[in-house]
Amino acid sequence: VRLLGLSYPTAWTWLHKIRDVLVRRERGPLLGEVEVDESYIGGPEPGVLGRARGEKKVLIAGAVEVKGEGCGRVRLAPCASAGSEHLQPFVVDSIEEGANVHTDGWNGYSNLDEGYEHKVTVIGPDSSRASQLFPRVHRMFSLFGRLLLGTYQGSWSHKWAPLYCEEYTFRFNRRRSSSRTHLFRRVVEQAVRRRPRIHLLAGKKHPEAVTTEAA
């Protein structure tokens, strides 16, 4: 910020604009066997104790392709609630119809067998078993939480949670990429092609229609 002579709000806005173009809307859905779960992610807050959500804890739905003992591609998205009206649209948007979807016994995932091969594993009263029964998606939640706490010191909110999820998805799905210049070129291409929407996420409206121009 000091080197470029930018204010903090300007640098912060630029960072969100970059996050906004990291994920292609035409990307393909997850395939094969997929673990799905949800978790509250966020940093500690003064005066917020126990299971209280506070401002920084956000319910995040996650899905991970099963690739042998490891992970394939992932999807992350904030959810307004753990009800079926929010979890099931996440599954439909993220996973190819007919895929093998593995979830716990939470009723928010009921009726998935109408479009998927739905495998249900009941965790039971011992919640510590969740990471053993669903190791990949819980590993992803753990890594995402570390990114927020370590890199961003827990500085995030409900409003901007979608962009942080998209940044992590981009990073994780390309963790084995051997061409960093290709990734940079892809982000630049997306920045030129995509219509801006940061003002919409911020709850603002431009007085005139916003159009993009070729670089």
Disulfide bonds with the S-S distance in Angstrom:
none
